[in-house]
């Protein structure tokens, strides 16, 4: 027998099922990518947001107000990425309406969805049609219409919302040209519709939907299928390079001023919260200005910066690493200062271990290890002083929290990539103190010029002109530098951009997709163009990146 209304336990169960189904569909949602490089994290961000929600809901009291308060707080504090922040606002809007009513029935759900849609729209400074915002709005309209005609029960209403939501999602490519060009629907909208599936499961016990098969012609599906992860449409409609996120303690009356300052700095602006605490997200080329705007009205904290030009790992790596955090330790003689590093790729891990790293945490762009994973690694080592190599901009702020969570003296060398991590290890002295190592290793990491090669997964326009899916891209810290027809040509073109007369050593880390011919072509070019430069070649086995380079 289906339920005509849902109480606190039913809503708690719906959140748990939503967490479960987002985990099941995470990789498929990640593959709905409209950015030209093999990048994907909408599914991951939404899934991690729900992990925090469920953690708080599980500890909440039995009453509806307690459950709704946990949903609201958990979604605000756990939101990751643009998609996670918008989802948090949707859940907060739902929770506010349900808390007032004390139960969920058709009229309450209709009102909650309307509140959620309005809250999401208000959070985005420049709402874009064809995104999750459109899908939520269409579902809310369908719910209100169902109430007006006297829907028979809550489950029938949810099923009607599912049909309306799927139709809306299918229309998103008609509203957003980027989706049509990439042959995908909106990733955020797809993730939101799983909430309705979770709600139906919580009511009558029906199975959660299995994820669909990967479409090899869509998004990053082609890259995944050909190899033996995105931002959803809201995350990718602008061309700015950096994603800046932080929590902001500020008076509610000053948020309008803050929004205005951000509107002059970037796009994809989302500011959600209230009562003095706000979760803020922007895409901008001005990292410092974005943070200073927060300082101007209050206190930003938990600041996270992501380079949107950096690509993420193969879907298989996401599964292997379980969103980051798998810790591998290496036995050895006692040392004064031990090193913990984050890496992806079996070959890269072996290189790190050969250079003295005592613990490797699997992770990268969209599988960021948590503070808990770092603490676990530190506590497994027999050392009172530790140096952390996060090897990713996104992971640096997490690593910097570890010192306050353990008795060991922990220092962070803020390495932003694998090549920087390797350079830092060249200055590592296991007999020196953590502070001495921090100084020497940070200087070594900063002195190295880095680059990487990956493949475009769709046609697009760039600062270098038109890019066709399948072409190879060379990127460095400044962004896109080379577009070429082959991985080797992209690699040599990139090296030509970053090598100068001051350089003496080039480290080449070949990935799983680099052929022997590719490597030979790069080495031949280096021998001809820069015979005076020493070259070291390592097999990193990293996915989707045929080459990492470190130039010193």
N, C-alpha and C positions, 0 to 999 in steps of 0.2 A: 504494500500500500504506500503510495507517495504522500509526502508531507505537504500540507497547504501553507505551512509556515515553518520557519527555521528559528531555533533558539540559539543560545550562546554556544552550546556544545556543537550544534550543527554548523555554525559559522566557524568555530575553531577547526572542525573537521574539513570544511571547505578550504581554509587556508593551508592545511596540511596537504590536501589533495592537489591544490594549486602548486605548491612547492614540488610535489612529486611529478606532476605532469610537465612542469617547466623543465625539470631535470631530464625527463625522457625526451623532450623535444629541443633541448638546448642546442645541440649541434645543427639540427635542421634549420632552426631560426638563425643561428650564426651564419649559415650559408646564404641567407637572403641578403646579399651584399650588393650595394650600388657603387661602392668606392672602387677605383680602378685597380687596386692591388688586392692580393689575397688576404683580406682582413676580416675579422668577424667577432663580435662580442655582444650583440644585442641579447641573444639568448642567455649567454653567461651572466650578463649584468642583471637581467630580470630574475634569473634563477637565484643568484646570490642575494638579491634584495629580499626574495621570499624566504630564504634561509634565515635571515635575521628576523623577519616577521614571525615565522613559526617558532623560533627560539623564544621570543618574548611572549607570544600567545600561549605557548606550552606552560609558561611560568605564571600566567595570569590567573586571577580568581575565577570563580564560577559564573559570575554575573555578566550580563551582556555589556554593561558599561566598562567592566575590567577588560573583557576581550577586545572591545573596540578601541579602548585606550592603548592596548598593546599593539594592535594592528597599526594604529596611527603613528605611535612612537617608533615601532620597529621598522616601518616602511620609510620614515624620515631618516633615521640613523643608518639604515642599511642600504639606502639607494646608491647604486653605482652607475655611472654613465648617464647620458641623456635619457635613454630608454628607462633606466631604473628610477630616475628622478620623476619622470612623467608618470610611471606606474605608481610611484609612492603617492603622488598627488591624487591619482584615481582612487587608490585604496583609502586614503585619508578622507576623501569626499564621501565614499561609501560608508566608512566607519562612523563619521559624524552623524549622518542621517539615521543609520541603524541604531546607534547608541540612544538617540532621542526617542525612537519608537519602542525599543526594547525587544524587537523581534523582526523577522524578515517575512513579509507576505507580498503579494503582487503590488499593492499601492506603495508599500515601503521600498521595495526593490526599484520600482519605477522612479520614485523620488531620489533614491540613492544614486541611481545611474545618471539622472539629470544633474545632481550635485557633483558627481565625479567628473562628468563631461565639462561642466562649467569650470570646475577647479583646474582641470588639466589645461583648458584653453587659456585661463587667466595666468597660468604659470609660464606660458611660452610667450615671449615678447613679440614674435612674428610667427603666428600659427600658420602651418602649411597644410593644405588639403592633400589628401592621398596618403595620410600618415595615420598613426594610432589615434590621433585626435578625431579624425573623420570616422573611424570605425566605432569608437566609443560613443560619439554623438548619434550615429545611426542606430546603434543598439539601444541607446536611451530613448530615442524617438519611438522605436518599435515597442519598447516596454510601456511607454505612456499610452500608445495607441491600443495596446492589449488591455490595459486597465479600462480605457474608455468604452470598449466594446464588451466588457464583462468577461474576461478570460476565466476559464473554469477553475484553474488552480495554479499554484506556484510553479510546479514542474512544467505545465503546459506553457506558461509564460516564458520560462527559461528556454524551452525548446524553440519557441518563436523568436526569441532574441538570438539564439544560435543561428537560425536560418538567416535572419536579417544581417547578422554580423558577418557570416560567410559571404553573402552577396556583396556587402560593403567592401570586404577585403578583396574580393575578386575585381572590384572596380578601381582599386587604388592605382593600378598602372595607367588608367585612363586620366587620372587627375594629376599624376606626377610623372613627367616625361622620363626622369631618371630611372624609375622603376620599369617603365616600358622598355627602355634601351637595354637594361640589364636582364629583362625577361624574368622579373620577380614581382611578388606582392610585398607589401610593407611588413617588415620584420616585427616592429613593435605591435602593429595591429594583430598579427598572427599570435604573438605572445599573449595579448590581452584576451583574445577569444578563448584561450585555454582556461581562463577564470570561469567562464560559463560552463565548460565541461566539468571543471572541478566542483562547481555548485551543484550540477545535476548528479554527480557521483555521490556527493555528501547527502543528497536527499533520498535517492532510491538505490544506491549501491551499484549502479551500472559501471562497467569497466571504463577506465580512462582511455582515451583514444591513443592508439599506437602512432608513432611518428611516421609520416609518409616517406617513401624512398627519396633519395637525393636525385634531383633533376640535373643530369650532367651538362645541360645546356644553359643553366641559369646560375647567376651570381658566381660564387666561388665553387659551385658544384663542378664546373669544368676542371678547375685546378685540382680539386680533391679526387675526382674520378681518374684523371690522367696521371696521378701520382702513385699508382700500384694497387683566420676563421673569419659584424659589420656594425657596423652601426646600422640601425634601421634608417628609414628614409629621413626621419627627423634628425638623426645623427649626422647625415651625410649631405644635406642639400647645400651646404656652404663650402667654400674652398679654403677656409682658414686652416692653419696647420695644427694649432694646439687646443686641446680640451683642458680647461681649467675648472676644477671643482673644489669647493670647500664648504664647511659649515660656517655660519656667520651669526655671532651674537650681536644683535642690534635692535634698537627700538623699532617697533612696527611702523611708526610714523616716518622713519627715514628710508624705508625700502623703496619708495617711489624715486627718491633722489638717487639711490644706488642703481636701480634699474636704468635710469636715464644715463648715468655714467657708463654703464656697460653697453648700452645701445650704441654709443659712439665708438666702442672698442671691438665689437664682433657680432656674431650671429648665434643661432641655436641657444638663445638665452632662456634658461629655466630657473625661476626662483620660487621655492615652495617652503611653507612653514607658517610660523606665526608665534605669538606670545614670546617674542624675543629670540627665537631660534629658527634659522633659515638654512635650507640646503640649496646651494647655488651652483649653477653650471653654465659655462659659456664656451664657444669656439672662438678663438682670437689669435692673432699673431703677436699680441702684446701681453705676455705673461705678467710682467711686472705691473703694468697699468691695471690689469684685471684684479690683481691682488690688492694694489694700493686703493682701488675704489672701495673695496671692503673695509680696509683700514680707515678710510675716510668717514665711515658711518658706524663702525663698531669693531668687533674683534673676530677676524677670520681664524679658523683653526682646522686641523686635519686637511691641509692643502694637498691636492693631488693634481699633477700635470701629466697629460698624455700627449706624446707626439703622434698625431694622426697619420703621419707619413711612414711611421714604423709599421712593418707588417707583423702578423701573428702567425702562430705555428699551425701546422697541419692538424686537421680534425683528429687524426689518430693520436697526436701528441696531447691534445686536450683530454682524450679519454685516458691515455696512459698516465698523465700527471694528476688526474682527478682535480682539475682546477688549480693545479699547483699544490705543492706541499709534501710530495713524496720525498723522504729524507734518506739519503744514502751516506753512510759514514765509512771512513777508511781507517783501519788500524795503523798504528805507528808509534814511534818512540815519543815519550812526553815532550812537549814543547811549551815554551813560555806563552806564546801567542799562536792560537790556531785560527784558520780561515774557514769561513762558511761562504759558499757561493751558490747563486741561482743560475741554472742553465737548462737548455733544451738540446737534445741530440746526444746519442750515446758517445759519439766521438768527442764532442766538446767536454762531456763529463770526464772521459778518460784523460783528456789533456789537463783539465783542472786538477785532477787527482795526481797526475804525474808532476805537477808543479807545487805540490804540497798542500792542496786543499783537503781538509779533514772531513768536511760534510758538504754534500751537494743537495740542494733543494730543487726538485723539478719545478719549473715554472717559467713564465714569460708574460707576454703582453696581455692575453685574455685569460690566463690561468695564474693570476697573481697569488702567491702564497700569503698567508695571513701572518700576523704577529705571532700567533700561537705556533705556527710551523717553524718560524725562526727560533723561538724559545725552545721548542722541542729539539732542534738541531744543536743549539748551544748547550743544553743540559745533557745531551748524549756525549759530549766531548769532555775529556779529562784535561781541561785548561781553564785557568782563572781569567785569562784575557783573550778576547775574541775580536777578529776583524770580519765584517760582513761585506760581501761583494754582491749587491742586488742585481747589477747588470741589466737594468731596465728603469727608465724614469718613473714609471708607475709604482715600482716596488721600493724606491728609495724612502719615501715617507713612512712606509710600514716598517722597514728595517730600522729606521731611526727611533722607533718606539721601544725597541727590544731592550736597550740598556736599562730602562726603568722596570723591566719585568723579570729580571734575573739577577742573581748575586754576582755573576761574572762582570768584568769590565768590558763592555761591548762598544766598539767603534765602527762607524760606517764609512767606507770609501764610496762616494756616490757615483759608481760606474753606471753608465747609461746603455751599455751594450757589451756583447761578448768580447769584442776586440779590446775594449777598455779594460775589461776584467783581466784578460791575459797580460796586457801591458802592466797593470798594477802588480800582478804576481811576480813580474820580473824584479820588482823592488822589495819583495817580501823577505823578511828576516825572522825566522821562527824563534830566534833567541832574543830578539828585541821586544820592547814593550808594545802594547797595542797603540799607544799614542805615537811612538816613534814610527811604527809601521803605517799608521794613518797618514802621517805627513809625507813619508816617502812614496807610498803607494798612490795617494791622491795626485801627487805631482806627476808620477809616471803615467797615470791614466789620462790626465789632462793634456799631456804632451803628445799623445798619439792622435793622428788623424784617422777617422774611421769611415767605412763605407760598406754598402751591401747591395746585392743584386736580387731582384725578384721579377715576377712576370705579371703583366697587366691581364686582368680577367674580363675586361670589357672595353669597348670604345669610349673615349672621353676626350675632352679638350684640356690642355695643361699650359703652363707658362712656357713650355717648349714647343707648343703646337699640338696637333692631333695625335692621339695615342690610339692604336688599334689593339683589340684584345689579342693576346698572344705575343705582343712585343715585350721586350725585356727592358727593365728600368734599373738605372743606377742611382742610388740615393746616398747622400751623406748628411752631416748634421744640418746643412743649410737647406736640405730638401731634395727635390728631383733635379738631377744633373744631366742624365743621359737617357735617351730612348733609342733602342737598337733592335735589329731583327734577331739577334741571337744572344744567349747568355754570355758567351765569351766576348762578343763585341761590346755589350753593355759593361762588362767587367773592365776591359781595356780602356774604354772611353771614360769610365769613372776614374780609373787609376791615372789617366792622363790629366784629369781635372784636379786631383788632390796631391799628386807627387810633385815636389819641387826640389831644387838643388840642395836643400838642407837635409833631406831625408837619407837615411843610411840603411834602414831595415824595413822590409815589407813582409808581413805575416798574412798568408793566404789560408783561409779556412774553407775547405770545399764542403758543400752540402750534399744531401742525399740525391739531389737532382742534377748535380754536376757530373758530366761524363768525363771520361779520361781525355777525350779529344778537347773538351772545353778547357780542362786544366792545362793541357799541353799548349794550347793556343795562348793562354794567358802567360804562361812561363816563357814561351818563345818571344812574345811581345816585350816582356820585361827585360829579357836578355838583350834584345835589340835596342830598345829605347833607353834602358837604364842599366847598362852592364855594371856600373859601379855600385849598385845597390844590392845588398845581401837579401836573399829571399828564403823564407821558411814556409813550407807547405804542410798543412795538417788536414786530416780527414775528420771533419766535425760531425757529418751525418745529420746536420740540422735539416728539417723539412722546409720546402718552399723557398729556401734561400740558397741558391747554388754557390754563392760566395759571400763571405765576410772578409773584410780587409782591415788590417791595422798598419798604418804607415808611420814610422818613427824616424 
